[in-house]
Amino acid sequence: MVVDLNSRYGLNPAHSEVVEACKIIEPCDTLDMGCSNGRNAVHLGQLGFNVTAIDANPGAINMLQSIINEEKMDNIKAKVYDINNANFGEDYGFISCTVTLMFMDPTRVDDILADMQKRTLAGGYNLIVCAMSTEEHPCPVGFPFTLKTDQLREAYEGWELIKYNEDVGTMHNGAKLQFATILARKSS
Ligand SMILES: C[S@@+](CC[C@H](N)C(=O)[O-])C[C@H]1O[C@@H](n2cnc3c(N)ncnc32)[C@H](O)[C@@H]1O
């Protein structure tokens, strides 16, 4: 039986959109943007993906590194990196960015998206989940960056949209929070 390392190390389960995406994406070189302490990276690593996990928080990267060391997971590399640099330097079959883009400097988001797209191999995938702020549902949280209606769909013009939605959820305090979710495939 495969041991669930997320449970073993007290990590939350992987983001549901990452779990779903892995049902159609074959293990490949993968970039996990804003990995925190590694709930998605560890899940991807267990499935055989070759993961580069980046985060600006050295404490989170140290915790992920200790899991990698303990489990001898040589298919995960954890690195402190500021995503606002928008210079990933390597190509990937899958780039995952769940609940991270809204923490970026708004003036860097176009460059970040452009670098993600440039660094995706032909036939590869981008997954993004990011908070929105619209007239109908102004974002109740003070994130540095939020998406507008259709902004992400338009940014991926020319890519195959496997999934796109702008769903509205309800927070614990009853406030509405809208998220855009995209899983897009670059043409081969
Ligand atoms: C809400 S967490 C999301 C974690 C993970 N992607 C997930 O799905 O659980 C956002 C992460 O983005 C990281 N982050 C914020 N600004 C960053 C930056 N400029 N560069 C890299 N990581 C950053 C934070 O340290 C945090 O771990």
The ligand as a MOL file (V3000), in Angstrom:
LIG
                    3D

  0  0  0     0  0            999 V3000
M  V30 BEGIN CTAB
M  V30 COUNTS 27 29 0 0 0
M  V30 BEGIN ATOM
M  V30 1 C -1.5580 30.4920 0.0090 0
M  V30 2 S 0.0390 29.8390 -0.1980 0 CHG=1
M  V30 3 C -0.2920 28.6650 -1.4790 0
M  V30 4 C 0.5040 27.4310 -1.3050 0
M  V30 5 C 0.2830 26.3140 -2.3300 0
M  V30 6 N 0.4510 26.7340 -3.7030 0
M  V30 7 C -1.0170 25.6140 -2.1260 0
M  V30 8 O -1.7670 25.3990 -3.0870 0
M  V30 9 O -1.3020 25.2730 -0.9740 0 CHG=-1
M  V30 10 C 0.9170 31.1020 -1.1000 0
M  V30 11 C 2.4060 30.8660 -1.1210 0
M  V30 12 O 3.0090 31.8340 -1.9790 0
M  V30 13 C 4.2760 32.1600 -1.4240 0
M  V30 14 N 4.7210 33.4450 -1.9850 0
M  V30 15 C 4.2060 34.6800 -1.7490 0
M  V30 16 N 4.8890 35.5980 -2.4610 0
M  V30 17 C 5.8540 34.9310 -3.1440 0
M  V30 18 C 6.8690 35.3220 -4.0670 0
M  V30 19 N 7.0380 36.5990 -4.4200 0
M  V30 20 N 7.6640 34.3690 -4.5990 0
M  V30 21 C 7.5190 33.0680 -4.2610 0
M  V30 22 N 6.5720 32.6380 -3.3940 0
M  V30 23 C 5.7480 33.5600 -2.8460 0
M  V30 24 C 4.0100 32.2260 0.0740 0
M  V30 25 O 5.2130 32.0960 0.8120 0
M  V30 26 C 3.0550 31.0240 0.2520 0
M  V30 27 O 3.7640 29.8500 0.5570 0
M  V30 END ATOM
M  V30 BEGIN BOND
M  V30 1 1 1 2
M  V30 2 1 2 3
M  V30 3 1 2 10
M  V30 4 1 3 4
M  V30 5 1 4 5
M  V30 6 1 5 6
M  V30 7 1 5 7
M  V30 8 2 7 8
M  V30 9 1 7 9
M  V30 10 1 10 11
M  V30 11 1 11 12
M  V30 12 1 11 26
M  V30 13 1 12 13
M  V30 14 1 13 14
M  V30 15 1 13 24
M  V30 16 1 14 15
M  V30 17 1 14 23
M  V30 18 2 15 16
M  V30 19 1 16 17
M  V30 20 1 17 18
M  V30 21 2 17 23
M  V30 22 1 18 19
M  V30 23 2 18 20
M  V30 24 1 20 21
M  V30 25 2 21 22
M  V30 26 1 22 23
M  V30 27 1 24 25
M  V30 28 1 24 26
M  V30 29 1 26 27
M  V30 END BOND
M  V30 END CTAB
M  END
